[in-house]
Amino acid sequence: MDAVPDPAGAFRAFVATHPEYEQTSALDALRQREFGRLDAQGQIYVDYTGSGLYASSQIERHQEALLGEVLGNPHSNSPASRLATSKVEGCRRRVLDFFRADPEEYAVVFTANASHALKLVGESYPFCPGDLFLLTFDNHNSVNGIREFDRLRGARTIYVPMVPPELRVDEAILDRHLEEARPKGHNLFAYPAQSNFSGVHHPLEWIERAQSKGFDVLLDAAAFVPTNRLDLSRFHPDFVALSFYKMFGYPTGVGVLIARHSALRKLHRPWFAGGTIETASVQADRFVFSSGAAGFEDGTVDFANIPAVELGFDVIEDVGLDTVHQRVLLLTGWIIERMLDLKHPNGKPLVRIYGPPHTGRRGGTLAFNFYDPSDRIIDHREVERRAAERKISLRSGCFCNPGAGELALGLSRGQLEKCFAASPRMTKDDLRSCIDPKASGAVRVSLGLASNFADAHALIAFAATLAEERAASL
């Protein structure tokens, strides 16, 4: 196994070949000021696709606001209610501003998280027999679950496959399926702007292409927006779902559905609740939905935490999202290069990356597995345990993205159907046992707002040590 250079020497070599990294130095000051707990505790955090980290100032400023104000349920005209309403509406405007969305075109619906936003679309979309729900293999389960709604109403579900090893969609196949939209029907196309499994960026240009063929477009932006600019003045999806904790760690219970007004008007909710209606009667057995976003915000919105979203935007805008994007790609590129350079003494590679082995059209999320000198996979769960011993926070499994995971790991439809047929209630452990416990998932690392070179170096040093220990045990 090749030796990993010491941190200082590795950093000098890195900056010599990537001088543009120094243009991101504002993030080092930000880390020291806002995320000092990482270095104080010796923590290496590389799970930003799982969750962003909150800055100290977000908590301090939010606490100060809560202690200095009186906020009440917005569904009233009292002073406390009016203040809460003002803050919630101010945050709606800030969301639109951040994503450059015209308020004449888009509305902001506050949700509990991205999954809640996706469910709102799925349960309310007016699928009819013969309509089409088109989605890519590469989707989070919160998108995959929409197929249960369309099937109940007689619509079709079609998955567009991806092509290994880069796990990108064959656009010729996509175009062929886009031609299958039911004329004058309700057709929905859903895909992630960035894969939460492989980090692949799926083209935002697909939005207009699908709309021109008769589709409404649902964009899962949860993994994309923490380190990439989503400009809704340039691209115009009908629905966008995201979680704010993915962007800046706090608040954890607030997400958003950004929807075109015209798209919201197409949706038909299957039930009503407090806050979603103008009027309702028990005796008359009637109700009238509120128009726009209010008709989708069940009960009382999280008025105490929604204002904290603006504090997260402040942190990102202080350093600039483009700066975050540049640093994340530079560090991701270095990690990929070093991982692919790591070889066992017999020449066998230590790592196999699932997805692009470069930084073209991808984000800072990497999925991979480690292999021993005999080319046998090292159990991803063991890797996660060993990383935790070194205070490295990474993730293992399939990350709620079974389609990408199945293709990456080479699992066939027949193999999976056989496994599910063997048990009436297939658990994760059952599926692992049926397939191969060691080959049933992957390791994932992801970079974000507070990442630095020391994090990347610690990850590579861990990988080298893991391989040395495994080789010595054989």
ZADREN-686851 format. One line per 10 residues: number of its first residue (from 0); their letters; for each residue x, y, z of C-alpha. Coordinates in nm, 4 decimals. Layout:
NUM = a = X:Y:Z  ...
//
This chain:
0 = mdavpdpaga = 0.0000:0.0000:0.0000  0.1392:0.3402:-0.0967  0.2068:0.5690:0.1997  -0.0238:0.8659:0.2478  0.1756:1.1934:0.2711  0.1634:1.3801:0.6002  -0.1195:1.6420:0.6198  0.1063:1.9460:0.5790  0.2961:1.8012:0.2859  -0.0202:1.6775:0.1205
10 = frafvathpe = -0.1815:2.0191:0.1572  0.1179:2.1978:0.0024  0.1093:1.9626:-0.2937  -0.2666:2.0041:-0.3269  -0.2542:2.3850:-0.3293  0.0366:2.3801:-0.5741  -0.1771:2.1909:-0.8255  -0.5039:2.3613:-0.7288  -0.4160:2.7258:-0.6530  -0.7837:2.8210:-0.6910
20 = yeqtsaldal = -0.8445:2.6511:-0.3549  -0.7022:2.9602:-0.1850  -0.9931:3.1583:-0.3316  -1.2163:2.9658:-0.0921  -1.0291:3.0750:0.2239  -1.3420:3.2518:0.3539  -1.4698:2.9048:0.4373  -1.1725:2.8425:0.6668  -1.2585:3.1549:0.8637  -1.6224:3.0446:0.8680
30 = rqrefgrlda = -1.5270:2.7022:1.0034  -1.3176:2.8513:1.2803  -1.5879:3.1011:1.3729  -1.9020:2.8919:1.3338  -1.7975:2.5257:1.3435  -1.5119:2.5263:1.5942  -1.6705:2.2315:1.7732  -1.5517:2.0036:1.4928  -1.1814:2.0633:1.5527  -1.2231:2.1023:1.9287
40 = qgqiyvdytg = -1.3688:1.7507:1.9445  -1.1499:1.6025:1.6712  -1.4558:1.5217:1.4613  -1.4315:1.4464:1.0884  -1.7757:1.5066:0.9390  -1.8290:1.3754:0.5853  -2.2048:1.3107:0.5824  -2.3436:1.6379:0.4457  -2.5859:1.4576:0.2159  -2.7306:1.3055:0.5314
50 = sglyassqie = -2.7505:1.6460:0.6977  -2.5803:1.9800:0.6880  -2.4213:2.1208:1.0042  -2.5638:2.4237:1.1796  -2.3503:2.7281:1.2482  -2.3189:2.8562:1.6036  -2.4650:3.1929:1.5064  -2.7850:3.0297:1.3787  -2.8581:2.8870:1.7228  -2.7501:3.1979:1.9110
60 = rhqeallgev = -2.9495:3.4371:1.6950  -3.2580:3.2172:1.6952  -3.2455:3.1792:2.0727  -3.2112:3.5563:2.1107  -3.5120:3.6140:1.8859  -3.7292:3.3592:2.0650  -3.6425:3.4990:2.4067  -3.7056:3.8567:2.2973  -4.0336:3.8116:2.1094  -4.3834:3.6853:2.1685
70 = lgnphsnspa = -4.5019:3.4625:1.8854  -4.8500:3.3167:1.8623  -5.0472:3.0911:1.6319  -5.0676:3.2752:1.2989  -5.4398:3.1966:1.2564  -5.5491:3.5060:1.4456  -5.5227:3.8836:1.4504  -5.3612:3.9292:1.7911  -5.0243:4.1079:1.8230  -4.8452:3.7769:1.8811
80 = srlatskveg = -5.0228:3.6201:1.5858  -4.9506:3.9127:1.3551  -4.5795:3.8992:1.4431  -4.5611:3.5265:1.3706  -4.7472:3.5757:1.0421  -4.5095:3.8538:0.9437  -4.2061:3.6356:1.0078  -4.3468:3.3366:0.8197  -4.4397:3.5507:0.5200  -4.1008:3.7194:0.5284
90 = crrrvldffr = -3.9370:3.3784:0.5115  -4.1513:3.2845:0.2102  -4.0169:3.5894:0.0296  -3.6604:3.5033:0.1317  -3.6964:3.1512:-0.0078  -3.8165:3.2884:-0.3403  -3.5327:3.5423:-0.3457  -3.2663:3.2810:-0.2683  -3.3799:3.0569:-0.5519  -3.4458:3.3533:-0.7831
100 = adpeeyavvf = -3.8085:3.2542:-0.8222  -4.0615:3.5090:-0.9457  -4.3454:3.5372:-0.6909  -4.5824:3.5841:-0.9840  -4.4833:3.2344:-1.1001  -4.4019:3.0421:-0.7801  -4.5527:2.9835:-0.4365  -4.3800:2.8523:-0.1235  -4.5478:2.5752:0.0777  -4.3805:2.5028:0.4107
110 = tanashalkl = -4.3570:2.1329:0.4943  -4.1912:1.9142:0.7562  -3.9176:1.8063:0.5121  -3.8562:1.7138:0.1479  -4.0361:1.3801:0.1897  -4.3483:1.5607:0.3099  -4.3292:1.7958:0.0122  -4.3027:1.5006:-0.2267  -4.5950:1.3253:-0.0595  -4.8098:1.6371:-0.1018
120 = vgesypfcpg = -4.7547:1.6201:-0.4766  -4.8019:1.2441:-0.4983  -5.1283:1.2275:-0.3050  -5.2755:1.5309:-0.4799  -5.1635:1.4865:-0.8388  -5.4722:1.4153:-1.0573  -5.3615:1.0828:-1.2051  -5.6248:0.9113:-1.4189  -5.6289:0.5778:-1.6062  -5.3781:0.5935:-1.8895
130 = dlflltfdnh = -5.1741:0.8771:-1.7388  -4.7994:0.8286:-1.6898  -4.5666:0.8644:-1.3927  -4.2146:0.8649:-1.5358  -3.9118:0.8578:-1.3074  -3.5494:0.7545:-1.3138  -3.3984:0.4515:-1.1395  -3.1956:0.7088:-0.9471  -3.4518:0.8441:-0.7012  -3.4969:0.8644:-0.3270
140 = nsvngirefd = -3.7679:0.6389:-0.1848  -3.9785:0.9455:-0.1103  -4.0110:0.9834:-0.4884  -4.0424:0.6105:-0.5548  -4.3363:0.6017:-0.3146  -4.5436:0.8244:-0.5438  -4.5924:0.5202:-0.7669  -4.8360:0.3842:-0.5077  -5.0643:0.6849:-0.5605  -5.0567:0.6678:-0.9409
150 = rlrgartiyv = -5.1253:0.2937:-0.9439  -5.4312:0.3361:-0.7225  -5.5763:0.5615:-0.9916  -5.4916:0.3474:-1.2920  -5.1907:0.5393:-1.4191  -4.8747:0.3736:-1.5480  -4.5317:0.3790:-1.3830  -4.2206:0.3696:-1.5996  -3.8625:0.3773:-1.4702  -3.5867:0.5133:-1.6920
160 = pmvppelrvd = -3.2719:0.3024:-1.6329  -2.9198:0.4289:-1.5772  -2.6027:0.3045:-1.7389  -2.3099:0.1848:-1.5254  -2.0374:0.2643:-1.4430  -2.1141:0.6380:-1.4284  -2.4802:0.5738:-1.3398  -2.6165:0.8309:-1.5818  -2.9383:0.8106:-1.7790  -2.9246:0.7168:-2.1470
170 = eaildrhlee = -3.0947:1.0253:-2.2868  -3.2101:0.8430:-2.5991  -3.4130:0.6103:-2.3764  -3.5448:0.9058:-2.1779  -3.6570:1.0802:-2.4952  -3.8346:0.7664:-2.6082  -4.0321:0.7479:-2.2847  -4.1113:1.1201:-2.2918  -4.2969:1.0508:-2.6159  -4.5326:0.8196:-2.4244
180 = arpkghnlfa = -4.7117:1.0996:-2.2397  -5.0880:1.0633:-2.2579  -5.2192:1.3427:-2.4824  -5.4267:1.5918:-2.2840  -5.3714:1.3758:-1.9764  -5.1879:1.4292:-1.6506  -4.8301:1.3104:-1.6820  -4.5632:1.3563:-1.4152  -4.1862:1.3249:-1.4562  -3.9747:1.3093:-1.1381
190 = ypaqsnfsgv = -3.5979:1.3015:-1.0950  -3.3225:1.4314:-0.8640  -3.1064:1.7247:-0.9638  -2.8254:1.5444:-0.7803  -2.8191:1.1786:-0.6875  -2.8076:1.1202:-0.3141  -2.6307:0.7903:-0.3934  -2.3612:0.8689:-0.6491  -2.3498:1.2484:-0.6640  -2.4372:1.2470:-1.0360
200 = hhplewiera = -2.5927:1.5695:-1.1636  -2.8894:1.4949:-1.3869  -2.9399:1.7758:-1.6394  -3.1764:2.0567:-1.5443  -3.2347:2.0957:-1.9187  -3.4611:1.7910:-1.8938  -3.7219:2.0120:-1.7283  -3.8150:2.2087:-2.0398  -3.7710:1.9005:-2.2588  -4.0250:1.7046:-2.0545
210 = qskgfdvlld = -4.2684:1.9952:-2.0294  -4.2651:2.0330:-2.4075  -4.3844:1.6703:-2.4319  -4.6770:1.7185:-2.1933  -4.5241:1.6421:-1.8532  -4.5344:1.8286:-1.5277  -4.1886:1.8079:-1.3707  -4.1160:1.7277:-1.0058  -3.7544:1.8066:-0.9147  -3.6042:1.6564:-0.6007
220 = aaafvptnrl = -3.3465:1.9198:-0.5106  -3.2622:1.8011:-0.1575  -2.9086:1.6790:-0.2369  -2.8395:1.9500:-0.4951  -2.9088:2.2827:-0.3286  -2.6623:2.2629:-0.0355  -2.3658:2.3175:-0.2707  -2.5151:2.4184:-0.6070  -2.7178:2.7120:-0.7330  -3.0758:2.6321:-0.8349
230 = dlsrfhpdfv = -3.1884:2.9299:-1.0395  -3.5645:2.9226:-1.0913  -3.5457:3.2245:-1.3197  -3.3567:3.0041:-1.5656  -3.5106:2.6614:-1.5055  -3.8814:2.6291:-1.4358  -3.9811:2.2948:-1.2823  -4.3437:2.2698:-1.1789  -4.2558:2.1390:-0.8327  -3.9343:2.1549:-0.6270
240 = alsfykmfgy = -3.8875:1.9676:-0.2986  -3.6092:2.0231:-0.0454  -3.5222:2.0159:0.3255  -3.3486:2.3089:0.4920  -3.1517:2.0915:0.7363  -2.9759:1.9463:0.4311  -2.8612:2.2971:0.3424  -2.7543:2.4343:0.6794  -2.8358:2.1871:0.9534  -3.1060:2.3835:1.1341
250 = ptgvgvliar = -3.4009:2.3899:1.1729  -3.4481:2.0174:1.1237  -3.8285:2.0173:1.0996  -3.8829:2.2566:0.8098  -3.8861:2.1762:0.4404  -4.0498:2.3353:0.1423  -4.2440:2.2665:-0.1733  -4.1779:2.5430:-0.4246  -4.4517:2.5138:-0.6837  -4.5705:2.7080:-0.9835
260 = hsalrklhrp = -4.9090:2.8623:-0.9170  -5.0454:2.6900:-1.2270  -4.9177:2.3526:-1.1007  -5.0712:2.3987:-0.7542  -5.4081:2.4619:-0.9139  -5.3921:2.1171:-1.0766  -5.3583:1.9360:-0.7447  -5.6594:1.7928:-0.5616  -5.5998:1.7129:-0.1973  -5.7614:1.3918:-0.0665
270 = wfaggtieta = -5.8490:1.5420:0.2709  -5.8651:1.8749:0.4534  -5.7399:1.9950:0.7884  -5.7165:2.3008:1.0076  -5.5456:2.5799:0.8211  -5.6091:2.4355:0.4755  -5.9655:2.5572:0.4372  -6.1589:2.8805:0.4124  -6.4754:2.7304:0.5590  -6.6144:2.3927:0.6659
280 = svqadrfvfs = -6.9459:2.2689:0.8020  -7.0399:1.9511:0.9821  -7.4160:1.9851:0.9296  -7.3959:2.1026:0.5706  -7.1185:1.8486:0.5024  -6.9256:2.0989:0.2926  -6.5826:2.2639:0.2917  -6.3879:2.5086:0.0726  -6.0105:2.4806:0.0397  -5.7913:2.7863:0.0890
290 = sgaagfedgt = -5.6263:2.8983:-0.2313  -5.2536:2.8745:-0.3032  -4.9975:2.7605:-0.0472  -5.2390:2.7798:0.2465  -5.4396:2.4906:0.1047  -5.1380:2.2607:0.1481  -5.0083:2.3633:0.4900  -5.1863:2.1236:0.7243  -5.2613:2.2535:1.0692  -5.0408:2.5293:1.2053
300 = vdfanipave = -4.7072:2.5866:1.0336  -4.3935:2.5677:1.2486  -4.4008:2.9401:1.3163  -4.1332:2.9291:1.5881  -3.8748:2.7565:1.3660  -3.9556:2.8825:1.0160  -3.7899:3.2219:1.0868  -3.4645:3.0353:1.1605  -3.4461:2.9411:0.7917  -3.3448:3.2984:0.7134
310 = lgfdviedvg = -3.0525:3.2683:0.9560  -2.9273:2.9704:0.7568  -2.9500:3.1667:0.4343  -2.7464:3.4411:0.6037  -2.4625:3.1970:0.6724  -2.4503:3.0724:0.3134  -2.4800:3.4164:0.1595  -2.2053:3.5516:0.3855  -1.9474:3.3317:0.2110  -2.1315:3.2738:-0.1174
320 = ldtvhqrvll = -2.2774:2.9522:-0.2512  -2.0394:2.9618:-0.5482  -1.7466:2.9531:-0.3037  -1.8926:2.6486:-0.1317  -1.9466:2.4818:-0.4696  -1.5879:2.5467:-0.5790  -1.4330:2.4098:-0.2598  -1.6501:2.0997:-0.2534  -1.5603:2.0088:-0.6114  -1.1880:2.0641:-0.5552
330 = ltgwiierml = -1.1864:1.8433:-0.2464  -1.4054:1.5811:-0.4132  -1.1668:1.5632:-0.7066  -0.8689:1.5134:-0.4749  -1.0466:1.2379:-0.2796  -1.1384:1.0562:-0.6011  -0.7807:1.0756:-0.7315  -0.6291:0.9524:-0.4065  -0.8837:0.6723:-0.3666  -0.8165:0.5437:-0.7159
340 = dlkhpngkpl = -0.4410:0.5609:-0.6482  -0.4665:0.3369:-0.3407  -0.3545:-0.0134:-0.4316  -0.2718:-0.3251:-0.2359  0.0856:-0.4608:-0.2593  -0.0337:-0.7113:-0.5210  -0.1665:-0.4271:-0.7364  -0.5350:-0.4853:-0.6620  -0.7363:-0.1639:-0.6170  -0.8544:-0.0787:-0.2669
350 = vriygpphtg = -1.1635:0.1156:-0.3768  -1.4339:0.0860:-0.6406  -1.6322:0.4038:-0.6916  -1.9946:0.3894:-0.8063  -2.0565:0.6817:-1.0371  -1.8254:0.9242:-1.2150  -1.4552:0.8816:-1.1251  -1.4065:1.2526:-1.1949  -1.5706:1.5881:-1.1158  -1.7553:1.6374:-1.4439
360 = rrggtlafnf = -2.1322:1.6837:-1.3977  -2.1296:1.5614:-1.0396  -2.1490:1.6893:-0.6846  -1.9612:1.6206:-0.3637  -2.1248:1.2850:-0.2833  -1.9249:0.9645:-0.3362  -2.0474:0.6056:-0.3063  -1.7905:0.3271:-0.3057  -1.6796:0.0009:-0.1475  -1.3460:-0.1211:-0.0139
370 = ydpsdriidh = -1.1915:-0.4486:-0.1298  -0.9208:-0.6608:0.0307  -0.6076:-0.7902:-0.1505  -0.8006:-1.1002:-0.2581  -1.0578:-0.8768:-0.4288  -1.3246:-0.9573:-0.1704  -1.5558:-0.6800:-0.0620  -1.5116:-0.5436:0.2903  -1.8481:-0.5217:0.4656  -1.9691:-0.1625:0.4482
380 = reverraaer = -2.1051:-0.1913:0.8017  -1.7598:-0.2802:0.9290  -1.6200:0.0243:0.7489  -1.8748:0.2496:0.9184  -1.7909:0.1005:1.2596  -1.4182:0.1426:1.2070  -1.4643:0.5000:1.0857  -1.6672:0.5828:1.3968  -1.3758:0.4635:1.6124  -1.1676:0.7386:1.4495
390 = kislrsgcfc = -1.4448:0.9982:1.4977  -1.5256:0.9970:1.1259  -1.8955:1.0426:1.0494  -1.9784:0.8758:0.7191  -2.2704:0.6596:0.6106  -2.3240:0.3098:0.4754  -2.6142:0.1222:0.3184  -2.8160:0.2113:0.0081  -2.9256:0.5533:0.1369  -3.2991:0.5167:0.0596
400 = npgagelalg = -3.2095:0.4964:-0.3096  -3.2652:0.1314:-0.4059  -3.2615:0.1844:-0.7824  -2.9150:0.3377:-0.7937  -2.7871:0.0927:-0.5353  -2.9177:-0.2130:-0.7208  -2.7573:-0.1033:-1.0484  -2.4291:-0.0045:-0.8845  -2.4005:-0.3360:-0.7022  -2.5027:-0.5396:-1.0070
410 = lsrgqlekcf = -2.8177:-0.6860:-0.8540  -3.0604:-0.8270:-1.1106  -3.4376:-0.8054:-1.1137  -3.4648:-1.1834:-1.0980  -3.2350:-1.2025:-0.7987  -3.4356:-0.9410:-0.6095  -3.7742:-1.0905:-0.7001  -3.6551:-1.4291:-0.5736  -3.5506:-1.2730:-0.2442  -3.8833:-1.0952:-0.1941
420 = aasprmtkdd = -4.0745:-1.4116:-0.2846  -3.8889:-1.6013:-0.0125  -4.0328:-1.3917:0.2693  -4.3800:-1.2391:0.3140  -4.2237:-0.9537:0.5103  -3.8743:-0.8825:0.3828  -3.6613:-0.6962:0.6377  -3.3288:-0.5285:0.5667  -3.1458:-0.8137:0.7365  -3.3455:-1.0714:0.5366
430 = lrscidpkas = -3.2535:-0.8977:0.2115  -2.8872:-0.8779:0.3097  -2.8831:-1.2469:0.3943  -3.0533:-1.3362:0.0673  -2.8132:-1.1342:-0.1467  -2.4829:-1.1242:0.0416  -2.4435:-0.9306:0.3656  -2.1136:-0.7818:0.2523  -2.2344:-0.6805:-0.0930  -2.5747:-0.5376:-0.0030
440 = gavrvslgla = -2.4723:-0.1741:0.0263  -2.1969:0.0816:-0.0085  -2.0051:0.3442:0.1837  -2.0962:0.7075:0.1206  -1.9042:1.0247:0.2002  -2.0216:1.3735:0.1167  -1.8734:1.7202:0.1573  -2.0364:2.0507:0.2354  -2.0260:2.3980:0.3839  -1.7651:2.3391:0.6565
450 = snfadahali = -1.5451:2.0838:0.4779  -1.1714:2.1454:0.4504  -0.8609:1.9677:0.3256  -0.7905:1.8169:0.6659  -1.1215:1.6293:0.6467  -1.0357:1.4914:0.3040  -0.6868:1.3892:0.4160  -0.8200:1.2167:0.7286  -1.0591:1.0159:0.5122  -0.7800:0.8951:0.2820
460 = afaatlaeer = -0.5543:0.8169:0.5775  -0.8349:0.6079:0.7270  -0.8800:0.4225:0.3988  -0.5098:0.3402:0.3794  -0.5001:0.2229:0.7407  -0.8074:0.0061:0.6928  -0.6460:-0.1624:0.3956  -0.3152:-0.2179:0.5736  -0.4889:-0.3783:0.8703  -0.6990:-0.6037:0.6473
470 = aasl = -0.3937:-0.7098:0.4429  -0.2004:-0.7903:0.7606  -0.4833:-1.0104:0.8880  -0.4825:-1.2360:0.5827
//
